[in-house]
Amino acid sequence: AITITEGELLPPSYPTVTMPPIQITEDQIPRTVSGSRTTPPSSSGSSGNLNTAVQQRFGNKEPMRAVKLRIVVQEYQDGPGLYGLQIRVSCQGIKAFVAGTSNRDGLFLCELPVRVRSGLTYDVDVTWPRDFGSETERKSITLNVDRTEFTLPFYHRLSS
């Protein structure tokens, strides 16, 4: 039989310490100068930076439109989607890129800038998991503004 006493149930009492209130004076608050602009830190993984980089590369005189690219990652065609695969979308000659992982359905959706008159070619890299050989597979796709969404499938093998 196990016996628990009253002393074992109650935690030891520690004295309560009250700290003085925090005081913030006006001279401790940083001032922002209305004329200065702060630039956000650049992270290569966001489509906002890719948009800016594409615009800088091709100039402001070339009109651009956003087009969605849906990347589908499956073990085989019409099979279940593969979750958590690393995907990177880049454009040759542009340092910025969009990157992320496939969702539970094996989908990765991104919005990319495309030149209205001539389109734009993007490289899509999918890194397969160790179970599938840890290889990185690359496909290139030319996007045009004649459609608002493109689908690019990746299959590890051709049939089930």
C-alpha positions as CSV (number, residue, x, y, z in Angstrom):
1,A,0.0,0.0,0.0
2,I,1.2,3.5,-0.8
3,T,0.5,6.2,1.7
4,I,0.7,9.9,0.8
5,T,0.9,12.4,3.5
6,E,-0.5,16.0,3.6
7,G,3.1,17.4,3.5
8,E,3.8,15.5,0.2
9,L,0.7,17.0,-1.5
10,L,1.4,20.7,-0.8
11,P,4.3,22.2,-2.8
12,P,6.9,24.0,-0.7
13,S,6.0,27.7,-0.3
14,Y,8.4,30.2,-1.7
15,P,8.3,33.8,-0.7
16,T,6.6,36.0,-3.3
17,V,8.8,38.7,-4.8
18,T,7.2,41.9,-6.1
19,M,9.3,43.8,-8.7
20,P,9.1,47.5,-9.1
21,P,6.8,48.8,-11.9
22,I,8.5,49.3,-15.3
23,Q,8.7,53.0,-16.3
24,I,9.3,54.0,-19.9
25,T,10.2,57.7,-20.5
26,E,9.7,59.5,-23.8
27,D,13.5,59.8,-24.4
28,Q,13.6,55.9,-24.4
29,I,11.2,55.7,-27.3
30,P,12.9,55.6,-30.7
31,R,11.9,58.4,-33.1
32,T,11.3,57.8,-36.8
33,V,12.2,60.5,-39.2
34,S,9.3,61.0,-41.6
35,G,11.5,61.4,-44.7
36,S,13.5,58.2,-44.2
37,R,12.5,54.9,-45.7
38,T,13.4,51.6,-44.1
39,T,13.8,48.7,-46.5
40,P,12.7,45.3,-45.2
41,P,15.3,42.6,-45.0
42,S,15.6,40.7,-48.2
43,S,14.7,37.0,-48.1
44,S,15.1,35.2,-51.4
45,G,12.2,32.9,-50.7
46,S,9.3,35.3,-51.2
47,S,7.4,36.0,-54.4
48,G,7.5,39.8,-53.6
49,N,11.2,39.8,-54.1
50,L,10.9,37.7,-57.2
51,N,8.4,40.2,-58.6
52,T,10.9,43.0,-57.9
53,A,13.8,41.1,-59.4
54,V,11.9,40.3,-62.6
55,Q,10.8,43.9,-62.9
56,Q,14.4,45.1,-62.5
57,R,15.7,42.5,-65.0
58,F,13.3,43.3,-67.8
59,G,12.7,47.0,-67.0
60,N,9.5,48.9,-66.1
61,K,8.7,49.5,-69.7
62,E,7.7,45.8,-70.3
63,P,4.2,45.2,-68.9
64,M,3.8,42.2,-66.5
65,R,0.9,40.1,-65.2
66,A,0.7,37.6,-62.4
67,V,0.1,34.0,-63.4
68,K,-0.4,31.0,-61.0
69,L,1.7,27.9,-61.3
70,R,0.3,24.8,-59.6
71,I,2.9,22.1,-59.1
72,V,1.6,18.6,-58.5
73,V,3.9,16.1,-56.8
74,Q,2.8,12.4,-56.9
75,E,4.4,9.0,-56.7
76,Y,2.6,8.1,-59.9
77,Q,-0.1,9.7,-62.2
78,D,-3.5,10.0,-60.5
79,G,-1.9,8.7,-57.3
80,P,-1.9,10.2,-53.9
81,G,0.0,13.5,-53.4
82,L,3.3,13.5,-51.7
83,Y,3.5,15.8,-48.6
84,G,6.5,18.0,-47.6
85,L,8.6,17.8,-50.8
86,Q,11.0,20.8,-51.2
87,I,10.1,22.8,-54.3
88,R,12.0,25.8,-55.7
89,V,10.9,28.0,-58.6
90,S,13.5,30.2,-60.3
91,C,14.1,32.2,-63.5
92,Q,17.4,32.1,-65.3
93,G,19.4,35.3,-64.9
94,I,17.4,36.4,-61.8
95,K,18.8,35.7,-58.3
96,A,15.5,35.7,-56.4
97,F,13.3,32.6,-56.3
98,V,10.1,31.2,-54.7
99,A,10.5,28.1,-52.5
100,G,8.4,26.0,-50.2
101,T,7.0,22.5,-49.6
102,S,4.1,20.6,-51.1
103,N,1.0,20.4,-49.0
104,R,-0.9,17.2,-47.9
105,D,-2.4,16.9,-51.3
106,G,1.0,17.1,-53.0
107,L,0.3,20.6,-54.3
108,F,2.5,23.8,-54.3
109,L,0.8,26.9,-55.7
110,C,2.7,30.1,-56.4
111,E,2.0,33.3,-58.3
112,L,4.7,34.4,-60.7
113,P,5.3,37.6,-62.8
114,V,5.1,37.0,-66.6
115,R,5.8,39.4,-69.5
116,V,2.6,40.2,-71.3
117,R,4.1,40.1,-74.8
118,S,6.6,37.3,-74.7
119,G,6.0,35.2,-71.6
120,L,8.7,33.9,-69.2
121,T,10.4,30.6,-68.6
122,Y,10.8,29.3,-65.1
123,D,12.8,26.4,-63.8
124,V,11.1,24.2,-61.2
125,D,13.2,21.9,-58.9
126,V,11.6,19.2,-56.8
127,T,13.8,17.4,-54.3
128,W,12.6,13.8,-53.8
129,P,12.8,12.3,-50.3
130,R,15.4,9.7,-49.3
131,D,12.8,6.9,-49.8
132,F,12.7,8.0,-53.5
133,G,16.5,8.4,-54.0
134,S,17.1,12.0,-52.7
135,E,17.4,13.3,-56.3
136,T,16.5,16.8,-57.5
137,E,14.4,16.8,-60.6
138,R,14.2,19.9,-62.8
139,K,11.6,20.9,-65.3
140,S,11.3,24.1,-67.2
141,I,8.0,25.7,-68.2
142,T,7.2,28.8,-70.2
143,L,4.3,30.7,-68.8
144,N,2.2,33.1,-71.0
145,V,-0.6,35.4,-70.0
146,D,-3.1,33.6,-72.3
147,R,-4.1,31.5,-69.2
148,T,-4.3,32.5,-65.5
149,E,-3.1,29.2,-64.2
150,F,-0.7,26.5,-65.3
151,T,-0.2,23.0,-63.9
152,L,3.1,21.2,-63.9
153,P,3.1,17.6,-62.7
154,F,6.0,15.6,-61.2
155,Y,5.7,11.8,-61.0
156,H,8.3,9.6,-59.3
157,R,7.3,6.7,-61.5
158,L,5.0,6.5,-64.5
159,S,2.4,3.9,-63.3
160,S,1.2,2.4,-60.0
